[in-house]
């Protein structure tokens, strides 16, 4: 499978729609019961990164901190842990060393795509 930069637009669109469906599903789940733990935060962050990546957009750490329902320090610690665990890649933005951009690590991205594809097989209406 090609890396995220060389995937076709239709592959990006396919996974972008699946990621957005998962986010909506999690939103409905969270409306029933909002877990105070960080597991929801982890997936919120990962889905934000995946959505931006599949939409061909850059996502920076500050955008994530503003978008999730957690303190900035908690979110920064989580992002550091995800980078340390090789789930995401952080890199400095060209021409602005203050801005850290994030993307999914290719290995994790492939695992996520496999999971999304298996969901489509289980729930054909998703695809």
N, C-alpha and C positions, 0 to 999 in steps of 0.2 A: 504494500500500500504506500502511496506517495505521502510525503510529509505535508503538513498543513499549508505550506506556501505553494506547493505544486498540485494540490487537489483541484479538481475542476469546480467551476462555480456551482454545478448541480449537486456535487458531493457536499459542498459547503452549505448550500440551501437545505439539503436533506437533513443534515445534522443540526443546522440552526433551528429548523422547525421542531425537531425532536427535543432539543434542549429547551426551547421555549415551552413546549408541552409539559416537560418535566417541571419547569419552574411554576407553571400554572397549577399543576398537580400538587406540588409542595405548598403552594399558597393556600390551596383548599385544605390541605392537611393541617397547616399551621393555624387556619381559622378555627378548626375544631379544638386544637390544643397546642398552644405555643410552648414548646419545651424550652426551659431556661438554660439547658446545657449547650455545649458548643458544637455538637454534632450537626444541628441545623445550620449553624453559622458556617461550618466547613463546607457544606453543600451549597449554601447560598453563594459563598465566595467562588467555589469551583464552577457553578453554573453561570455566574456573571462573567468569569474569565472565558469559559467556553463560548458563550453567546457572542461576546465581542470578537473572539478569534474567528469563529465561523462567519460572522458578519463582515470580516475583513477590517475591523476597527482596532485601534490601539486602546488598551485599557491601562490606566496607571493606578498605582497603589492608593493615591488620594481619592480617585473615583470610587474605589471599592469601599474605603472607609466611610464615605458619604452615603453609599447605597445600602449598607447593611444595618441591621438593628443591633448594633453592639458598639461598645466604646472604641475609640480610635486605638488605644493601647492593646485591647484584646484582639482587635482585627489585625494590627501590625504583628503581634506575636504569632497569630495563626498563619499569616502570610509568610513570615520567617520560617515557621515550622514546615509549611508546605514546600518551600524552596529547599530547606534542609533535607527533606524526605524525597527530593527529586520528583515532586508531583508538578510543580510549576517552575518556570524560569523567570528570574527577575533580571532585567538589564536596564542600563541607563539610556534615556532617550538621547538621540543624536542632537547636538546643539543645546542641550539643557541637562546638565549633570545632576540637577536637583530632582528631576522626574524619573521615577522608576516604572518601567513598563513591565507587564506580566503576561505570560502566555502559558498554556499547558505544555508540560514536557511531552515530547513525542510518544514515549512509551505509555504514559498515562492517557494521552489523547486516544491512542489506539485501543486501550482497555475501555475507555468511556464509549467509544464508537461501537465496540463489540457489545457492550451492555445495551446501548441504545438499539442496535440491530436485533438483539435478542428480545427486547421489549416489543419491537415491531412484529417479530415472529409470534410472540405470545398474544399480542393485542393488535391484530391486523388493521384495525381502524386507525391506529396511530400513524401508520406509514402512508 
